[in-house]
């Protein structure tokens, strides 16, 4: 190697290239691996990037940090195998193929054939491999490209509800939180007339998702709030809202008559009061007369007239008032309209109040891979929006239309029924799909979950054994406040605002890992037609033994035809694989030395 030159002719980039050339000539990385082969092993798993795109600053920065870690452990007497990896599955690949082939709906893939679609995906996943190797090597990172791994390889695949209408799949809560945007949405107040009320009063609910109104099954109040029955002095309408939200109702002014002039109480109805700032503000009492005050608890069970008749078969148990503390009076009317198929709280509240009933059997797989049955799965919930985010034939007036596109016409339909109390536009923070850049909706879909909550105590205990840098990541706020001397106000703010891993684990929820996709690792679950028998495949060997077929590829189009005979006898037919694939992020979790058997034991199928 030449001596380093100095002075005006010195070039850092040229010197770097000289060093890289020298390392290549003497096979420095390979020699280090060979010499340390008998040393204690330090396990390093490299989270793989997508090979369908070129590396950017984020990849280079993360790669440099990884290189520092692996070099450190190599220099402290460890054998550190470093294999580069390629993420070949998931939405980025499918999105590219969808654009290339003009695919917009799930049915387009089914017509084309899953096999043809997946082979198109396979064809593009390694097109930038050479560019990646050149750039990563140029940064000085030591890593093995010759012995790389691909998530689509047979060996790797074995080692294994926010909803995106753009990608036709549910997302994890983490994914749903990756792209929030401030967007304008319609906000409306809708009247729900109370059945049998002597004053023809109506509950008023507020929503920013008019497209959910056709699926309304209940109204929810807070039993601790005070609600008022108020008559509009000009229209005569009697409306029910939370007392603290009465001021949000529209202030209807009397119409002027060209013959008789203004009505008698126009001056009173238009009375203004000056605020401390000098601005004029209409007094709500001039527009509404409070007839009665009641508690939210007293409203529970009250029946109301449905807005649409799409779910008339639910009339005996639905279209009534329920109560829950998730209802707040910080916005809206203090009354929430519930469409259980399109809201997490809506769903929970309707289940708890028997608006939708749980029937049938809940099934999951225990840690021996056996089927366990419990009462509880199979709610009589109708999801009137398909995988593409369009209304089904159940919502006949808007069938086939994307829900967000139908908002305006739904508002017009509400107005035509005489139920529209107030309309406007609200700019608020709303989640978008981080891949397709389309707005997310909340939609009930059958999913498979990992039972994270039952592992919470173990996770918290293991976190105590983990060395975190900086230390405050490990502990919760209370412990840190007791054990750490805060030097100034800035330190105090940092302590209270920084989100810590302990707090995250403490609030961990079950993880939805199934994905309604085509190109990826299939969930290894075979189920009988009657749903009474489930077999989880924890190896290729097991699948080959039970099916009698040789397995050379684990992609959907290569294994979905494989059936296994029922263990209950030939009269029960065969078991077939479920349609879902597995979340690629969960796949990475398994590579971090988690037991596949443990993961399978935690699988739990859920209904809506």
Buried (B, 14 or more C-beta within 10 A) or exposed (E): EEEEEEEEEEEEEEEEEBBBEEBEEEEBBBEBBEEBEEBEEBEBEBEBBBBBBEBEEEBBEEBEEBBEEBBEBBEEEBBBBBBBBBBBBBBBBBBBBBEEBEBEBBEEBEEBEBBEBBEBBBEBBBEBBEEBBEBBBEBBBBBBEEEBBBBBBBEBBBBBBBBBBBBBBBBBEEBBEEBEEEEEBBBBBBBBBBEEBEEEBBBBBBBBBBBBBBBBBBBBBBBEBBBBBBBBBBEEBBBBBBBBBBBBBBBBBBEEEEEEEBBEEBEEBBBEEEEEEEEEEBBBBBBBEEEEEBBBEEBBEBBBBBBBEBBEEBEEBBBBBBBBEEBEBEEBBBBBBBBBBBBBBBBBBBBEBEBBBBEBEBBBBEEEBEBEEEEBBBBEBBBBBBBBBBBBEBBEEBBEBBBBEBBEBBBEBBBEEEBBBBBEEEEEEBBBBBBBEBBBBBBBBBBBBBBBBEBBEEBBEEBEEEEEEEEBBBBBBEEBBEEEEBEEEEEEEEBEEEEBBBEEBEEEEBBBBBBBBBBBBBBBBBBBEEBBBBBBBBBBEBBBEBBEBEBEBBBBBBBBEBBBBBEEEEEBBBBBBBBBBBBBBBBBBBBEEEEBBEBBBBBBBBBB
